[in-house]
Amino acid sequence: MKPVFNFILIFLITIPAFAGDGKTGLTIKTNRDAVIIFDGKVFCGKKLFVNVEKGIHIVKIKNNLRLWDFDTIIDTLKIDGSVNEINKEYFLSVPVFLQTVPDDALVFAGRKPIGYTPLYLPGGLRKVKLIKNNFEKTIRLNKKKIFLNLGIPVNKVEETNFTDDVWFKVLLGGIVGFGATSAYFKLKADEYYDRYLKTKDETFLNKTNNYDLISGIALGVLQINFGILIYHFLIE
């Protein structure tokens, strides 16, 4: 009987050794890439495996960490150590893509602003309000992709043609003014050059060069103004 007794004693002693370290392997899966917060630690991806102790553990899963108030899954897990492995699977709603024309419309969920279009919205939202200047519109999120033309906002400033812009008048006036200046000083330079040819007086030659220089500068500025004017006409 003694060998049998020793065998039973050894078996009872070794049971705790085979029982492991008292931890349970927990696998968390989601249907899409997500932010997973387990006991305050943040993980990203579609799958998380952790060894957990007995006790209460909190799981939070979110499509987008920035919009934490919307479409958040929160689960409380009670681990009693009775099993070695636990698998938990969570399904997140598919976000809705919202695009508006014009863009940069402010999006409200209830009274809370959540971003500007274009924007991915939590799938759990049913409707949002769009605000653009004085324009407001409430829409239902009944599709995965929504493209919406907001129309012309109430206080939208009408676009003007370049020909009505003050810079067009400035450039046109510059072309006329510098053109006249260039022509005037060119005529004066020719006049003094004729005098130089008749008298060979160096004074007239110096005045010719000075007036030619002024005429050339005015002509250069004229060409710059003309180039800018042509550029604006081409880009319109």
Secondary structure, 3 states (H helix, E strand, C coil): CHHHHHHHHHHHHHHHHHCCCCCEEEEEEEEEEEEEEECCEEEEEEEEEEEECCEEEEEEEECCCCCCCCCEEEEEEEECCCCCEEEEEECCCCCEEEEEECCCCEEEECCEEEEECCEEECCCCCEEEEEECCEEEEEECCCCEEEEECCCCCCCCCCCCHHHCHHHHHHHHHHHHHHHHHHHHHHHHHHHHHHHHHHCCHHHHHHHHHHHHHHHHHHHHHHHHHHHHHHHHHHC
